[in-house]
Amino acid sequence: MKGGVKMPITLKAARINKGFTQKEAAKKIGIRVDTLSNYERGNTYPDIPILKKIEKVYEIGYNDIIWKN
């Protein structure tokens, strides 16, 4: 939908939309694969510097991500 409202997506969906494996995404973000897996499952959450890297790598804003809890 052009010019429409963005729908929030999960962190995993954002990674898949960019075509990255967990290994590729973790390397681009600068974290371990198990750390990214924990973020995607909602077991742990990134700190602000890592969150900024996620936003840049996935080209998505923090407010567009659904954080599982």
Protein Blocks (a to p, Z undefined) as FASTA:
>chain_A
ZZiacddddfklmmmmnopafklmmmmnopafklmmmmmnomaccdfklmmmmmmmnopa
fklpccdZZ
